Amino acid sequence: MEKEGAQPAGGQRRAETLFTGIIESIGRVNSVAKQGKVYVLTIGSTLDLSDTKVGDSVSVDGVCLTVVGISGDSFSVEATPETLTRSTLRSADKGVFVNLERALRLTDRLGGHLVQGHVEGIGGVRRVTQNADGLIIEIDADSSITRYVIDKGSVAVDGISLTVNSLTRTGFTVNIIGHTEEKTTLRQKRPGSEVNIETDIIGRYIERLLTVQKSQGTEGLTMTKLAQEGYV
């Protein structure tokens, strides 16, 4: 069992909650109220809240949070100390813009990749470059995160499903097309900006399976077999 401190941001949410990394709306933080050790963020947006109720899950900049109140075109969510420690929500303030996505339904199209909303840590924008195809954003991150990032694999940055364009010595780059730039907060990122990162859950599960089998001295799933089947 993992220690409480090892839980990723958003880890207090139900395990079955999933997102696609396709942002539905950009919200604006209307207020941040501290209630004990918990922060209550009230967010206004154009997000369709007609079928959203208290207790539902919403991804806020990639962090899976529980809706605790709804009023008109705004809703409130709670961020626990663990979430604040592991994500950029720790610096959320009135007027800050955030990416929003409601939880995935079984009937929805999976346009991005499976995202849990369990942010593993914070990355830092090293460089932003404009080219003919859009923006190239270079992100630095801790090795505990980048070990799960692969060239042309999937990664969630501030809740956005992106393809890894290339790997660098200290992180990775992503290519932001015009549509994504327009519909998300990535257009606001500058060198020094912080972003929430969640790596692909499949890679983490594979590592766990390999580690357990090795510790038990059994040969089930191996890197050789994965390579033979075309997974690596």
C-alpha positions in Angstrom: 0.0 0.0 0.0 1.3 3.4 -0.9 1.8 6.0 1.8 -0.7 8.9 1.8 1.9 11.3 0.8 2.7 9.3 -2.3 -0.8 9.8 -3.7 -0.9 11.9 -6.9 -3.0 15.1 -7.0 -6.6 14.2 -7.5 -6.0 10.8 -5.9 -8.8 11.3 -3.5 -11.3 10.9 -6.3 -13.1 7.7 -7.3 -10.9 5.2 -9.1 -13.4 4.8 -12.0 -13.4 8.5 -13.0 -11.7 9.0 -16.3 -11.2 11.9 -18.8 -10.1 12.1 -22.4 -7.8 15.1 -22.3 -10.0 17.0 -24.8 -10.7 20.3 -23.2 -14.4 21.4 -23.3 -14.1 24.9 -21.9 -11.7 27.5 -20.4 -12.9 28.6 -17.0 -12.0 31.6 -14.9 -11.4 31.3 -11.2 -13.9 33.7 -9.6 -12.8 33.1 -6.0 -10.6 31.0 -3.8 -11.7 30.5 -0.2 -9.6 28.7 2.4 -11.6 26.4 4.7 -9.2 24.9 7.1 -6.5 23.1 5.0 -8.9 22.9 2.0 -9.2 25.4 -0.7 -12.6 25.9 -2.3 -12.3 27.2 -5.9 -15.4 28.8 -7.5 -15.1 28.7 -11.3 -17.2 30.4 -13.9 -17.3 29.1 -17.5 -19.4 28.3 -20.5 -19.3 24.6 -19.6 -22.7 23.0 -19.9 -23.7 22.3 -16.3 -27.3 21.1 -17.1 -26.5 17.5 -16.2 -23.8 18.2 -13.6 -24.6 17.7 -9.9 -22.9 17.9 -6.6 -20.5 15.0 -6.2 -19.6 14.8 -9.9 -16.1 15.0 -11.2 -14.5 17.8 -13.2 -11.0 18.0 -14.4 -9.5 21.5 -13.6 -6.2 22.0 -15.3 -5.8 18.2 -15.3 -6.7 17.6 -11.7 -9.8 15.5 -11.0 -11.9 17.4 -8.4 -15.3 16.9 -6.9 -18.1 19.5 -7.5 -19.3 20.7 -4.1 -21.7 23.5 -5.4 -23.3 24.8 -8.5 -24.8 28.3 -9.1 -25.8 29.5 -12.5 -22.8 29.3 -14.8 -20.3 28.6 -12.1 -19.4 25.7 -9.9 -17.2 25.1 -6.8 -14.7 22.4 -6.2 -12.5 21.5 -3.2 -8.7 21.1 -3.4 -7.1 19.1 -0.6 -3.6 19.8 0.8 -2.2 16.8 -1.2 -3.7 18.3 -4.4 -2.3 21.7 -3.6 1.2 20.2 -3.0 1.4 18.3 -6.2 -0.3 20.7 -8.7 -0.3 24.2 -9.9 -3.7 24.8 -8.1 -1.6 25.8 -5.1 -1.1 29.2 -6.8 -4.6 29.5 -8.2 -6.0 33.0 -7.6 -9.0 35.1 -8.7 -8.9 35.8 -12.4 -6.7 32.7 -13.3 -7.9 30.8 -16.4 -8.1 27.0 -16.2 -8.8 24.1 -18.6 -12.1 22.2 -17.9 -13.4 18.8 -18.8 -16.3 16.8 -17.5 -15.8 13.1 -16.7 -15.9 10.6 -19.5 -19.1 8.7 -20.2 -19.1 5.2 -21.6 -20.9 6.5 -24.7 -18.4 9.3 -25.4 -15.8 9.2 -28.2 -12.3 8.8 -26.9 -10.7 11.6 -28.9 -7.5 11.9 -26.7 -6.3 9.2 -24.4 -7.3 7.8 -21.0 -6.6 10.4 -18.4 -7.3 9.9 -14.7 -6.9 13.4 -13.4 -4.2 12.2 -11.0 -1.4 14.7 -11.6 2.0 13.2 -10.8 3.8 16.5 -10.5 4.6 19.9 -11.9 6.7 20.6 -15.0 8.3 23.9 -16.0 8.2 25.5 -19.4 11.7 26.0 -20.7 11.0 27.3 -24.2 8.1 28.3 -26.4 8.8 28.4 -30.2 6.4 29.4 -33.0 6.6 27.6 -36.3 4.4 27.1 -39.3 2.5 24.3 -37.6 1.8 26.0 -34.3 3.7 26.2 -31.0 6.5 23.9 -29.9 6.6 23.9 -26.1 9.6 22.4 -24.3 8.9 21.2 -20.8 11.3 20.2 -18.0 10.2 17.7 -15.4 11.6 15.5 -12.7 13.0 12.1 -13.7 10.3 10.4 -11.7 7.9 11.7 -14.3 9.9 11.6 -17.5 10.7 7.9 -17.1 7.2 7.2 -18.3 7.3 9.7 -21.2 8.2 8.1 -24.6 8.7 9.6 -28.0 5.4 9.9 -29.9 3.6 8.6 -26.8 0.7 10.4 -24.9 1.0 12.8 -22.0 -1.5 15.1 -20.3 -0.3 18.7 -19.8 -2.7 20.8 -17.7 -5.3 18.2 -18.6 -4.7 18.4 -22.3 -4.0 15.1 -24.2 -0.9 15.7 -26.2 1.5 13.7 -28.3 5.2 13.8 -27.2 7.0 15.4 -30.1 10.5 14.6 -28.9 12.5 13.8 -25.8 15.1 16.1 -24.3 17.8 15.6 -21.7 15.6 17.1 -19.0 12.1 16.6 -20.3 10.1 16.6 -23.6 8.5 18.8 -26.2 5.0 18.9 -27.5 3.6 20.4 -30.7 0.5 22.6 -30.2 -1.7 23.0 -33.3 -3.7 26.2 -33.8 -7.0 24.6 -32.6 -5.5 23.5 -29.3 -3.8 26.8 -28.8 -7.1 28.6 -29.3 -9.2 26.3 -27.1 -6.8 25.9 -24.1 -4.7 27.9 -21.8 -1.5 26.8 -23.5 -1.4 30.0 -25.5 -0.7 31.8 -22.3 2.4 29.8 -21.4 5.8 31.4 -21.3 9.3 30.3 -20.2 9.0 29.8 -16.5 5.3 28.9 -16.5 4.4 25.8 -14.5 2.1 23.0 -15.8 0.5 19.9 -14.4 1.7 16.6 -15.8 0.1 13.2 -15.9 1.8 10.4 -17.8 0.1 7.6 -19.7 -1.4 5.1 -17.2 -0.6 2.2 -19.5 3.2 2.7 -19.1 2.9 2.8 -15.3 0.8 -0.4 -15.2 3.4 -2.2 -17.4 6.2 -1.1 -15.0 4.2 -2.3 -12.0 3.6 -5.7 -13.7 7.3 -6.1 -14.6 8.4 -5.1 -11.1 6.1 -7.5 -9.3 6.9 -10.4 -11.5 10.7 -9.8 -11.1 10.4 -9.6 -7.3 8.4 -12.9 -7.3 10.9 -14.6 -9.6 8.2 -15.4 -12.2 8.3 -14.8 -15.9 5.1 -13.6 -17.3 5.1 -10.2 -19.0 8.6 -9.3 -20.1 10.2 -6.5 -22.1 11.1 -9.1 -24.8 7.5 -10.2 -25.1 6.3 -6.6 -25.3 8.8 -5.9 -28.0 7.8 -9.0 -29.9 4.1 -7.9 -29.8 5.0 -4.4 -31.0 4.3 -2.5 -27.8 7.8 -1.2 -27.3 
